Amino acid sequence: MTDDILKYSSDKQGILTGTSLPVDEEQAIKSLRPEYLDDYVGQAEVIETLKIAIEAAMERNEPIDHVLFHGPPGLGKTTLAHIIANEMGSNLTVTSGPALEKGGDLIGILTNLEDGSILFIDEIHRMPKIVEEFLYPAMEDFAVDFVFDKGIHARSHRYHLKPFAVIGATTRVGLLSAPLRDRFGIFRSFDFYSESDLVKITRRSAALLNVHINNNGAVELSRRSRGTPRIVNRLLKRVRDYAQVRSDGKITKKNVVAALHLEGVDEKGITDLDRRYMKTIIEFYNGGPVGIEAIAATLLEETDTLVDVVEPYLLKIGMITRTSSGRKASKKAYMHLGLAPVGRAVELLSC
């Protein structure tokens, strides 16, 4: 049997070998994430703050101060966490709030961190309260407290950790408790990207994917990407596929328009879910105001999906407004959908 396997591996030009081949060292999936600050496009104030903090920390031979990034999904929070680790030459440990179910989960990670390591916690606002309590002394004093036994035999032991930095990312900064939020020394907010920055990102990503895109194609793709790098990269891959199958492989404005029409993305970057969301407010609730729970129930979607994914961009471009009474559709929403306000909506929009 062993001889047959060796013979097969020999016949297949060394499928089974004792040494690594060049193909083993190739990246399985080409990453479009920049690896260093000089390659990062956009968020200029955030980048300048990080450059100063990283340079100062390296001169003192200390970890960078704890960092908290907050903003809508897809704007580069996770990417910057990896960049900070690369710039400082530190080991990066990645986890998320929902993954840390018990205090022991966090303690196991913390006690294995090396000197100067970085712990990145995505969706940090979803971390359970009991786990959060263990993080307080770890961030402030680089120590964790264990309690042994119970009752009158209970005793506490403090375990000292190696100096490290926590980088937290959240889309819902208001859900973070004040004690946790105050322990972050660098607190930066991410905003949607400008069209010019998205064009630069599109050209860089196209070069990495080895696909040709002209200026008009890059501008049109950026205009439809909701001010979000993650979306521009996702749509770029879909347009690349379309251009490869239905055209000559080159991405032009015509190809972008045709490909994104199939994806349900219009000239403002509004998707089918966005249109359903706005039509629900207009057609079911007379333009609002209406609570987010009612909209979610009507659409059969999760409330978090609407709050984190749909609403930020619609609020940014003025399609909806949020009031103390609920969500309302604006005049722009009616015009974009080609609908005329009726009934009570006429009075509300004329105010």
C-alpha positions in Angstrom: 0.0 0.0 0.0 2.8 2.4 0.9 4.6 1.6 -2.3 1.5 2.3 -4.3 1.2 5.7 -2.6 4.8 6.6 -3.3 4.5 5.5 -6.9 1.3 7.6 -7.2 3.1 10.7 -5.8 6.0 10.1 -8.2 3.6 9.8 -11.1 1.9 13.1 -10.1 5.2 15.0 -10.0 5.6 15.1 -6.3 2.1 15.6 -4.9 3.3 14.0 -1.6 6.8 15.3 -0.7 8.7 15.9 2.5 9.6 19.5 1.5 7.5 22.6 0.8 7.0 23.5 -2.8 6.6 27.1 -4.2 2.8 26.5 -4.5 2.6 25.8 -0.8 3.9 29.3 0.0 1.5 31.1 -2.3 -1.4 33.0 -0.8 -4.6 31.1 -1.3 -6.7 34.2 -1.8 -5.3 37.5 -3.0 -6.0 40.1 -0.3 -6.9 43.6 -1.3 -6.2 45.0 2.2 -3.2 47.4 2.4 -0.5 46.3 4.7 1.1 49.6 5.8 -0.1 53.1 6.5 1.5 54.6 3.4 -0.7 52.4 1.3 -3.9 53.2 3.1 -6.3 55.6 1.3 -8.7 57.9 3.1 -9.4 58.7 6.8 -6.6 61.2 6.7 -7.0 62.4 10.3 -7.2 58.9 11.7 -4.0 57.9 9.8 -2.1 61.0 11.0 -3.1 60.2 14.6 -1.9 56.6 14.3 1.4 57.6 12.6 2.2 59.9 15.6 1.1 57.3 18.2 3.0 54.4 16.5 6.3 56.4 16.1 6.1 57.6 19.7 5.4 54.1 21.1 8.3 52.6 19.1 10.7 55.3 20.3 9.7 54.5 23.9 9.8 50.7 23.2 6.3 50.4 24.5 3.0 49.0 23.0 0.8 51.6 21.4 -2.0 52.9 23.6 -5.3 51.1 23.5 -7.3 52.0 20.4 -11.0 52.1 19.7 -12.4 52.5 16.2 -16.1 53.0 15.5 -18.1 53.6 12.4 -20.3 51.8 9.9 -19.2 48.4 8.5 -16.6 48.1 5.7 -14.7 51.4 6.3 -11.4 49.8 7.2 -11.4 49.3 11.0 -10.1 45.7 10.8 -7.6 46.6 8.1 -6.1 49.3 10.3 -5.8 46.9 13.2 -3.6 44.6 10.9 -1.7 47.7 9.7 -0.8 48.8 13.2 0.5 45.3 14.0 2.6 45.4 10.8 4.0 48.8 11.4 5.0 47.9 15.0 6.3 44.4 14.1 3.9 43.0 16.7 2.0 39.7 16.8 -1.7 40.2 16.2 -4.4 38.1 17.9 -7.9 38.4 16.4 -11.1 37.6 18.2 -14.6 39.1 18.4 -17.1 40.1 21.2 -19.6 37.2 20.5 -16.8 34.6 20.5 -15.8 35.5 24.1 -18.6 33.8 25.9 -16.9 33.2 29.3 -14.2 34.9 31.3 -12.0 31.9 30.8 -12.0 32.5 27.0 -10.5 35.9 27.5 -8.1 34.9 30.2 -6.8 32.1 28.0 -6.0 34.6 25.2 -4.5 37.3 27.5 -2.1 34.9 29.3 -0.7 33.7 26.0 0.0 37.2 24.6 3.7 38.0 24.1 5.4 41.3 25.1 4.1 44.1 22.8 1.4 42.0 21.2 -1.9 43.4 19.9 -5.3 42.0 20.7 -8.0 43.0 18.2 -11.6 42.5 19.4 -14.1 43.1 16.6 -17.7 44.0 17.5 -16.4 44.7 21.0 -19.8 46.1 22.0 -21.2 42.5 21.9 -18.8 41.2 24.6 -20.7 39.9 27.6 -20.5 42.0 30.8 -18.8 39.2 32.8 -16.0 39.1 30.2 -15.7 42.8 30.1 -15.0 42.9 33.9 -11.9 40.8 33.3 -10.7 43.2 30.6 -10.7 46.3 32.9 -7.6 45.4 35.0 -5.9 43.8 32.0 -6.1 47.1 30.0 -5.2 49.3 32.9 -2.7 47.3 35.0 -1.8 44.5 32.7 -3.1 41.9 35.2 -6.0 39.6 35.6 -7.6 38.5 38.9 -8.5 34.9 39.6 -10.8 33.8 42.4 -10.2 30.3 43.8 -12.7 28.2 45.8 -16.0 29.6 47.1 -17.5 30.9 50.3 -15.2 31.4 53.3 -12.4 29.6 51.4 -12.4 32.0 48.5 -9.1 33.7 47.8 -8.0 36.0 45.0 -4.8 35.8 43.0 -3.5 38.4 40.6 -1.6 37.2 37.5 0.6 39.8 35.8 0.5 40.0 32.0 3.1 41.1 29.5 2.4 44.6 28.2 0.0 44.6 25.2 -2.4 46.8 23.4 -6.1 46.3 22.8 -7.7 47.5 19.5 -11.5 47.4 19.6 -13.8 47.9 16.6 -17.5 48.6 16.9 -20.4 49.7 14.8 -22.5 50.7 17.8 -20.3 52.8 20.1 -23.2 53.8 22.2 -23.6 50.2 23.4 -20.2 50.2 25.1 -20.2 50.8 28.8 -18.5 54.0 30.0 -15.8 52.1 32.1 -14.7 50.2 29.0 -14.9 53.1 26.6 -12.8 55.3 29.0 -9.9 52.8 29.1 -9.1 53.5 25.4 -6.5 56.1 24.9 -7.1 56.6 21.2 -10.7 57.0 20.2 -11.4 57.6 16.5 -14.5 57.7 14.3 -14.7 56.5 10.7 -16.7 58.3 8.1 -17.8 57.4 4.6 -15.1 57.8 1.9 -15.1 60.5 -0.7 -15.6 59.6 -4.4 -11.9 60.6 -5.2 -10.6 58.3 -2.5 -12.8 55.4 -3.7 -11.4 55.9 -7.2 -7.9 55.5 -5.9 -8.9 52.3 -4.0 -10.6 51.0 -7.1 -7.5 51.5 -9.3 -5.3 49.9 -6.6 -7.6 46.9 -6.3 -7.9 46.5 -10.1 -4.1 46.5 -10.3 -3.9 43.8 -7.7 -6.5 41.7 -9.5 -4.7 42.3 -12.8 -7.7 43.7 -14.5 -7.8 46.9 -16.7 -10.2 49.6 -15.7 -10.5 53.0 -17.4 -11.1 56.3 -15.6 -14.8 56.5 -16.4 -15.3 53.0 -15.2 -13.5 53.7 -11.9 -15.5 56.8 -11.3 -18.9 55.1 -12.0 -18.0 52.2 -9.8 -16.9 54.5 -7.0 -20.1 56.5 -7.3 -22.2 53.4 -6.7 -20.2 52.0 -3.8 -22.0 53.8 -0.9 -18.8 55.5 0.2 -17.4 52.1 1.4 -14.2 50.4 0.4 -15.5 46.9 1.2 -18.4 47.5 -1.2 -16.3 49.0 -4.0 -14.0 45.9 -3.8 -17.0 43.5 -3.9 -18.6 45.3 -6.8 -15.3 45.4 -8.6 -15.1 41.6 -8.6 -18.6 41.3 -9.9 -17.9 43.8 -12.7 -14.7 42.0 -13.5 -16.7 38.8 -14.0 -19.2 40.5 -16.2 -16.5 42.1 -18.3 -14.7 38.8 -18.7 -17.8 36.9 -19.8 -19.8 39.5 -21.7 -17.1 41.9 -23.0 -13.4 42.0 -23.7 -12.3 41.8 -20.1 -11.8 45.5 -19.8 -13.9 47.5 -17.3 -15.6 50.5 -18.8 -18.5 52.7 -17.6 -20.8 50.7 -19.9 -19.8 47.4 -18.3 -20.1 48.9 -14.8 -23.7 50.1 -15.5 -24.7 46.8 -17.1 -23.1 44.6 -14.4 -24.5 46.6 -11.4 -28.0 46.7 -13.0 -27.9 42.9 -12.6 -26.8 43.3 -9.0 -29.7 45.7 -8.3 -27.4 48.6 -7.5 -28.5 51.9 -9.0 -26.6 55.2 -9.8 -26.7 56.3 -6.1 -25.5 52.9 -4.8 -29.0 52.1 -3.5 -29.7 48.3 -3.4 -32.9 46.3 -3.5 -33.0 46.1 0.3 -32.7 49.9 0.5 -35.6 50.3 -1.9 -37.7 47.8 0.0 -36.9 49.6 3.2 -38.0 53.0 1.9 -41.1 51.6 0.2 -42.1 50.0 3.4 -42.0 53.3 5.2 -43.9 55.0 2.4 -46.4 52.4 1.3 -47.2 50.7 4.6 -46.7 53.6 7.1 -47.6 56.6 4.9 -44.1 57.9 5.0 -43.6 57.6 8.7 -42.7 58.2 11.4 -42.5 54.5 12.2 -40.4 52.4 14.6 -37.5 50.3 13.4 -39.0 47.2 14.9 -42.1 47.6 12.8 -40.1 48.1 9.7 -38.0 45.0 10.5 -41.1 42.9 11.1 -42.6 44.0 7.8 -39.4 43.3 5.8 -38.7 40.0 7.7 -35.2 41.3 8.4 -33.2 41.6 11.6 -33.2 45.0 13.3 -29.4 45.0 13.5 -29.1 44.5 9.8 -31.3 47.6 9.1 -29.6 49.7 11.7 -26.0 48.8 10.9 -26.1 48.1 7.1 -29.1 50.0 5.6 -29.7 53.1 7.6 -26.2 54.7 7.9 -26.0 55.4 4.1 -29.6 56.4 3.6 -29.2 58.9 6.5 -26.0 60.1 5.0 -27.6 60.9 1.6 -30.8 62.3 3.1 -33.2 59.6 2.0 -34.6 59.1 5.5 -34.6 60.9 8.8 -34.6 59.6 12.4 -36.8 61.3 14.9 -37.9 60.6 18.4 -41.1 59.2 17.0 -39.4 56.9 14.5 -38.1 56.8 10.9 -39.5 59.1 8.1 -39.0 59.0 4.4 -37.8 62.4 3.0 -38.7 64.1 -0.2 -35.6 62.7 -1.8 -36.8 59.1 -1.2 -40.1 59.8 -2.9 -38.4 61.4 -5.9 -35.8 58.6 -6.1 -38.5 55.9 -6.1 -40.7 57.9 -8.5 -43.6 57.9 -5.9 -46.0 60.7 -5.1 -46.8 61.5 -1.4 -50.4 60.8 -0.5 -52.6 61.5 2.5 -50.8 62.6 5.7 -47.4 62.3 4.0 -48.3 65.4 1.8 -48.8 67.5 5.0 -45.6 66.2 6.7 -43.4 66.8 3.7 -44.7 70.3 3.1 -43.8 71.3 6.7 
